[in-house]
């Protein structure tokens, strides 16, 4: 699959986590919705990466990221994403969520560190 060279791995809260970084330009962090893995996000990543450096990940239990050992709750997903964002160490970014990812973005923006690093937020809801 084209794009495999963009696949990266890290540990987030002890879980092996797959993410990608693709493109050039202003940083855009894209948080997927429920059960959406990187492969399902690639059409929008490919489109956006011509204007932004796009980061997205497989949430716990999807794609190549290990599942939570605890319950799969919105607050656990949000905490996971906040820890991942801190690990990225990017200076500033726009954060976007799709579907359930929108709620995770709202939770993440409640964190002072994340809010200070965020230049804006986008919410992409399916119709």
C-alpha positions as CSV (number, residue, x, y, z in Angstrom):
1,X,0.0,0.0,0.0
2,X,1.3,3.4,-0.9
3,X,2.0,5.4,2.3
4,X,3.6,2.5,4.2
5,X,6.8,4.6,4.4
6,X,4.9,7.0,6.6
7,X,4.0,4.4,9.2
8,X,5.7,5.0,12.5
9,X,5.5,3.2,15.9
10,X,5.8,4.4,19.4
11,X,4.7,3.4,22.9
12,X,1.9,5.4,24.5
13,X,1.0,4.5,28.0
14,X,2.7,1.1,27.5
15,X,0.7,0.3,24.3
16,X,2.5,-0.2,20.9
17,X,0.9,2.5,18.8
18,X,1.0,3.0,15.1
19,X,0.8,6.5,13.6
20,X,1.8,8.4,10.5
21,X,3.3,11.7,9.6
22,X,2.8,12.8,6.0
23,X,3.1,16.0,4.0
24,X,4.7,19.4,4.5
25,X,3.3,22.6,5.9
26,X,1.5,23.6,9.0
27,X,0.9,20.7,11.4
28,X,-2.5,19.1,11.4
29,X,-3.4,16.4,13.9
30,X,-6.3,14.3,12.7
31,X,-8.1,12.2,15.4
32,X,-10.2,9.3,13.8
33,X,-13.6,8.2,14.8
34,X,-14.8,4.9,16.2
35,X,-13.1,1.9,14.6
36,X,-11.4,4.0,11.9
37,X,-7.8,2.9,11.4
38,X,-5.1,4.6,9.4
39,X,-6.1,2.8,6.2
40,X,-9.6,4.2,6.4
41,X,-8.2,7.7,7.0
42,X,-5.7,7.6,4.1
43,X,-8.0,9.3,1.5
44,X,-8.4,12.4,3.7
45,X,-4.7,12.2,4.8
46,X,-3.6,12.1,1.1
47,X,-5.8,15.1,0.3
48,X,-4.7,17.2,3.3
49,X,-1.0,16.3,3.2
50,X,-0.6,18.4,0.0
51,X,-1.1,21.4,2.3
52,X,-0.3,20.2,5.8
53,X,2.0,17.9,7.7
54,X,-0.7,15.5,8.8
55,X,-0.4,13.2,11.9
56,X,-3.0,10.6,12.6
57,X,-3.0,7.3,14.5
58,X,-4.7,4.0,15.1
59,X,-6.6,4.4,18.4
60,X,-6.3,1.6,20.9
61,X,-7.8,-1.6,19.6
62,X,-7.9,-0.5,15.9
63,X,-5.4,-1.1,13.1
64,X,-2.0,-1.9,14.5
65,X,-2.3,-0.3,17.9
66,X,-2.7,-2.6,20.9
67,X,-6.1,-2.5,22.8
68,X,-6.5,-0.9,26.2
69,X,-6.1,-3.2,29.2
70,X,-8.8,-1.1,30.9
71,X,-12.3,-0.2,29.6
72,X,-12.6,1.5,26.2
73,X,-14.2,4.9,27.3
74,X,-14.1,8.3,25.8
75,X,-12.0,9.6,28.7
76,X,-9.5,6.8,28.3
77,X,-9.2,7.5,24.5
78,X,-8.8,11.2,25.3
79,X,-6.1,10.6,27.9
80,X,-4.3,8.3,25.4
81,X,-4.5,11.0,22.6
82,X,-3.2,13.6,25.1
83,X,-0.2,11.4,25.9
84,X,0.5,10.8,22.2
85,X,0.3,14.6,21.5
86,X,2.8,15.3,24.2
87,X,5.2,12.6,22.7
88,X,5.0,14.2,19.3
89,X,6.8,17.4,20.6
90,X,5.5,19.5,17.8
91,X,5.4,23.2,18.5
92,X,2.0,24.2,17.2
93,X,-0.8,22.4,15.4
94,X,-4.4,22.5,14.3
95,X,-6.3,19.5,15.7
96,X,-9.2,17.9,13.9
97,X,-11.6,15.1,14.8
98,X,-13.8,13.0,12.7
99,X,-17.0,11.5,14.2
100,X,-16.1,10.2,17.7
101,X,-12.7,11.9,17.2
102,X,-14.5,15.2,17.6
103,X,-15.4,14.3,21.2
104,X,-11.9,13.2,21.9
105,X,-10.6,16.5,20.6
106,X,-13.0,18.4,23.0
107,X,-11.6,16.3,25.9
108,X,-8.0,16.9,24.7
109,X,-8.6,20.7,24.5
110,X,-9.5,20.7,28.2
111,X,-5.8,20.1,28.9
112,X,-3.8,23.3,29.3
113,X,-0.7,22.0,27.6
114,X,-2.7,20.8,24.5
115,X,-4.7,24.0,24.3
116,X,-1.6,26.2,24.4
117,X,-0.1,24.2,21.5
118,X,-3.3,24.3,19.4
119,X,-3.8,26.9,16.7
120,X,-7.3,25.9,15.9
121,X,-9.8,23.0,15.9
122,X,-11.8,21.4,13.2
123,X,-14.8,19.1,13.7
124,X,-15.7,16.8,10.8
125,X,-19.0,15.0,11.4
126,X,-20.5,12.5,9.0
127,X,-24.0,13.2,7.7
